Amino acid sequence: MSLDFSINSVQIAKILCDIPSVSGNEQEVADLIQESLSEFSHLSVERISNNIIAKTNLGRDKRVVIAGHIDTVPIKDNVPAKFIEDDTILWGRGTVDMKSGAAVMVKLAAELAEPLWDITWIWYENEEVAETLNGLKQLADSRPEELAGDFAILCEPSNAEIEGGCNGNIRVRVYAEGTRAHSARAWLGDNAIHKLGSVLQALANYQAATVNVDGLDYRESLSAVGIEGGVAGNVIPDAANIHVNYRFAPNKTIEDAYQFLTGFFAPLRVEIVDAANGARPGLDSEFAAVFISAVGAETRPKYGWTDVARFARLGIPAVNYGPGDPNLAHTDNEQVPVAQIIRVEEGLRAWLQG
């Protein structure tokens, strides 16, 4: 099966959304993209697992990388997709995060045979699950040359505006320890759960910072996202912990974030569960200036972590630019305005064609 490229990117988005591709089950979507693009002589197409890489090799002196993932979070009665509100909205799982962006990429990859710069298009698997499974991470680790370029765009949902960089992300467990005792003689024990009361109060009172980085204001957050403790209904617990998530501005490193958390929760023990550095906005490069001018979009910060950080780690300026409201990502009511899909396609086309 191959796509009919006489249809527009909105219709391609619906086709992609109608194919279930919850993380770990991207094969059918990957097959469709690979088979559809292999027909075009201006592209060299390679598949690594369910990651599809399509390149132009025209000998241009610059190369841009445009990437997007093809997996979604689990479906909840929202596949197949459908058009609503007089066909102005495409509703369904993946319409926001991020098959509409992936569809724009497919349409442009097929049609732009003579772009201003060489282009590497990447559709990748397993973005919505564990870091170790992320397809772009696997490429960055094993085939970093495939990500090489002078500028990168991740077609993550950004309301068809430009979102520079992204916040960093660290998750930790904060541990309290005590002494077990029979709950009928509670004074003989030391209740570990009670010791977490001050932690919860400190989190409730915390005023998240807003940090300006290269002209964009990144809003941080510090939140309890889980709590564990207790032995039995008649036992004073000797151990408990709170699971905390800190989203930190991209002027900080993971080490900076960890040092802040150990100080904030002292004297309790703090252990990292996982962490990822953020990415600075990437808007101060020559490519970014041309891109911003061509697409005519506003520039904003990206609060959530995205794979632009992988490009930043390789020294490649990168931004987020795609259709869809990120606030609707992963919701049961996921939906995207058709006009945003068209706007992103037109913006990228204008930039890539010069």
Secondary structure, 3 states (H helix, E strand, C coil): CCCCCCCCHHHHHHHHHHCCCECCCCHHHHHHHHHHHCCCCCCEEEEECCEEEEECCCCCCCEEEEEEECCECCCCCCCCCEEECCCCEEECCCCCCCHHHHHHHHHHHHHCCCCCCEEEEEEECCCCCCHHHCHHHHHHHHCHHHHCCCEEEECCCCCCCEEECECEEEEEEEEEECECEEHHHHHHCECHHHHCHHHHHHHHHCCCCEEEECCEEEECEEEEEEEEECCCCCEECCEEEEEEEEEECCCCCHHHHHHHHHHHHCCCEEEEEEEECCECCCCCCHHHHHHHHHHCCCEEECCCCCCHHHHHHCCCCEEEECCCCHHHCCCCCCEEEHHHHHHHHHHHHHHHHC
